[in-house]
Amino acid sequence: MDPTALNAAAQSQQTSGQSGGLNGKGKLAEDFDTFLGILVTQLNNQDPLEPMKSQEFTNQLVQFSTVEQAIATNTKLDQMLQAQAGNRATQAVNYIGKDVAIDGNQVQLANGQANFAYTLEGQAETVAVEITNADGEVVRTLQGDTAAGRHAVSWDGKSAGGQQLPDGVYNVQVYAVDGDDKTVKASTETRGEVTGFEVRDQQIHFQVGGVEVPFDRVTAVYADPKTTPQP
């Protein structure tokens, strides 16, 4: 029996270990049985005058044990992650009906009204607040406050030509430049009520109006939307 057969079995075992979880553990057990069968056959047929060296198959046994432990660890980690996702889902239920502040540039136009805010990191000379629809078309450009800091914006949902636009999700982009025509960094914040959520890829995704918002983009939570300070 060629010793390379043992190496082939060990390599198969290493591939099984990389698959992780319960499937990897089952494949490992199958490969381990194959390895032991090859080992016993080789020991039974070895030349008594040139006995097989024990170091080779001992190393392979150690590899099997190491990978088996790694798979067990991965299984435990998977279980922990699933438990954490369950805990997050339980916590997310408490957000339903609450008003949240969101770090992002999507704003919900509802009943012909949309409120959002932007923050300038420095003094600007001019500020243009550009609102685009789902097709990327600019529907309105507002002139914004130029002082450094946070500024509230209330949009009446009308286009540049005065036409009332349909309710829905719009994008907001702030362009600010200083007296030297250099860009002033700006960030935007929107508000909305959480109407539901979904757990996907071990991450909470809130539904805020018609916008899907990852949990890590929520910057503040308010108990009653009616008493939420406007942006």
C-alpha positions in Angstrom: 0.0 0.0 0.0 1.4 3.3 -1.1 1.8 5.9 1.7 0.5 8.5 -0.7 -2.9 7.0 -0.2 -2.8 8.3 3.4 -1.9 11.8 2.2 -4.8 11.7 -0.3 -7.2 10.8 2.6 -5.7 13.6 4.8 -6.0 16.2 2.0 -9.7 15.1 1.6 -10.1 15.6 5.3 -8.6 19.1 5.1 -11.1 20.0 2.4 -13.9 18.8 4.5 -12.7 21.0 7.4 -12.9 24.0 5.2 -16.6 23.5 4.5 -17.4 24.0 8.2 -20.6 23.3 10.1 -22.6 20.1 10.3 -22.0 19.2 6.7 -18.2 19.5 7.1 -18.4 17.3 10.3 -20.2 14.5 8.5 -17.7 14.6 5.6 -14.9 14.5 8.1 -16.2 11.4 9.7 -16.5 9.7 6.3 -12.9 10.6 5.4 -11.6 9.6 8.8 -13.1 6.1 8.3 -11.5 5.9 4.9 -8.2 7.0 6.4 -8.3 4.4 9.1 -9.2 1.7 6.6 -6.2 2.5 4.5 -4.0 2.7 7.5 -5.1 -0.7 8.8 -4.6 -2.3 5.4 -1.2 -0.8 5.0 -0.1 -2.0 8.5 -1.4 -5.5 7.7 0.6 -5.7 4.5 3.8 -3.9 5.5 7.2 -5.6 5.0 8.3 -6.9 8.4 11.9 -6.2 7.4 11.1 -2.6 6.6 8.2 -1.6 8.9 6.2 1.5 8.2 7.4 4.6 9.9 4.9 5.8 12.5 5.6 9.5 12.2 3.7 9.9 8.9 0.3 8.5 9.9 0.7 10.0 13.4 0.9 13.4 11.8 -2.2 12.6 9.7 -4.1 11.6 12.8 -3.1 14.9 14.5 -4.4 16.8 11.4 -7.8 15.0 11.6 -8.1 15.8 15.3 -7.2 19.5 14.7 -9.7 20.0 11.9 -12.4 18.1 13.9 -11.9 20.6 16.7 -12.0 23.5 14.3 -15.3 22.3 12.9 -16.7 21.9 16.3 -15.7 25.5 17.1 -17.2 26.8 13.9 -20.5 25.0 14.7 -20.5 26.7 18.2 -19.8 30.1 16.6 -22.7 29.5 14.1 -25.0 28.7 17.0 -23.9 31.9 18.9 -24.4 34.1 15.8 -27.9 32.6 15.3 -28.7 33.3 19.0 -27.4 36.9 18.6 -29.5 37.4 15.5 -32.5 36.2 17.5 -31.8 38.6 20.3 -31.4 41.5 17.8 -34.7 40.6 16.2 -36.4 40.7 19.6 -34.9 44.1 20.2 -35.9 45.3 16.8 -39.6 44.7 17.5 -39.4 47.6 20.0 -38.5 50.0 17.2 -41.8 49.5 15.3 -43.9 52.7 15.5 -40.9 54.7 16.7 -39.5 57.7 14.8 -35.8 57.3 13.9 -33.1 59.6 12.6 -31.1 58.0 9.7 -27.7 58.7 8.4 -28.3 58.8 4.7 -29.6 60.7 1.7 -32.9 59.0 0.9 -35.9 61.0 2.0 -39.6 59.9 2.0 -42.1 62.4 0.5 -45.4 61.8 2.2 -48.6 63.9 1.9 -46.6 66.4 -0.1 -44.0 67.0 2.6 -40.5 65.9 3.3 -38.2 66.9 6.2 -34.5 66.3 6.4 -31.3 67.9 7.6 -27.7 68.5 6.5 -24.6 69.3 8.5 -21.6 71.4 7.1 -18.2 70.8 8.6 -17.2 74.4 7.8 -18.4 77.8 6.6 -19.6 77.8 3.0 -20.1 80.5 0.4 -22.9 78.7 -1.4 -25.0 75.6 -0.7 -27.2 73.8 -3.2 -29.5 71.1 -2.0 -30.3 68.9 -5.0 -33.3 66.6 -5.0 -33.5 63.7 -7.5 -36.2 61.1 -8.3 -35.8 57.4 -8.6 -34.6 57.8 -12.2 -31.8 60.2 -11.1 -33.5 63.2 -12.6 -33.1 66.5 -10.7 -36.6 67.6 -9.8 -35.7 70.5 -7.5 -32.7 72.5 -6.3 -32.9 74.4 -3.0 -30.5 77.1 -1.7 -29.3 76.1 1.7 -27.9 77.9 4.8 -24.1 78.4 4.5 -23.1 78.5 8.2 -21.1 75.6 9.7 -23.3 73.1 11.6 -26.6 71.4 11.3 -29.5 72.9 9.2 -33.1 71.7 8.8 -34.8 71.6 5.4 -38.5 71.3 4.7 -39.4 70.5 1.1 -43.0 71.0 -0.1 -42.7 68.2 -2.7 -42.9 70.6 -5.6 -40.7 70.5 -8.7 -38.7 73.4 -10.0 -41.7 74.3 -12.2 -44.1 74.3 -9.3 -45.7 71.0 -10.0 -46.7 68.8 -7.0 -44.7 65.6 -7.3 -46.0 62.1 -6.3 -45.2 60.8 -2.8 -42.3 58.3 -2.7 -38.6 58.0 -2.1 -36.3 60.8 -3.4 -32.5 61.3 -3.0 -30.9 64.4 -1.6 -27.4 65.6 -2.3 -25.8 68.7 -0.8 -23.1 70.6 -2.7 -21.3 73.2 -0.7 -18.2 75.3 -1.6 -16.3 78.0 0.4 -15.0 81.4 -0.7 -12.0 79.8 -2.3 -14.2 77.5 -4.4 -13.2 74.5 -2.3 -15.7 71.8 -1.4 -17.1 71.9 2.1 -17.9 68.4 3.4 -21.6 67.9 4.1 -23.6 64.9 5.5 -27.3 64.4 5.4 -29.9 63.0 7.8 -33.5 62.0 7.3 -36.3 61.0 9.7 -39.1 58.5 9.5 -41.3 56.0 11.3 -40.3 52.4 11.5 -43.1 50.3 10.0 -41.3 46.9 10.0 -38.0 45.1 9.8 -36.3 42.1 8.2 -33.4 40.0 9.4 -31.1 39.2 6.5 -27.4 38.1 6.5 -27.5 38.4 10.3 -28.3 42.1 10.0 -31.5 44.0 10.9 -33.0 46.0 8.0 -35.7 48.5 9.1 -38.5 49.6 6.8 -38.9 53.4 7.2 -41.6 54.5 4.9 -40.5 53.2 1.5 -36.8 53.1 2.5 -34.9 50.1 3.7 -32.4 51.1 6.4 -29.7 49.0 7.9 -29.6 49.0 11.7 -26.2 50.7 11.9 -27.5 53.7 10.0 -30.0 54.6 12.7 -28.5 57.5 14.8 -31.4 58.3 17.1 -34.7 56.9 18.2 -37.8 58.8 19.4 -40.7 57.3 21.3 -43.5 59.3 19.7 -43.3 60.5 16.1 -45.6 63.4 17.0 -43.1 64.8 19.5 -40.0 64.2 17.4 -37.9 67.3 16.9 -37.9 68.1 13.2 -34.6 68.0 11.3 
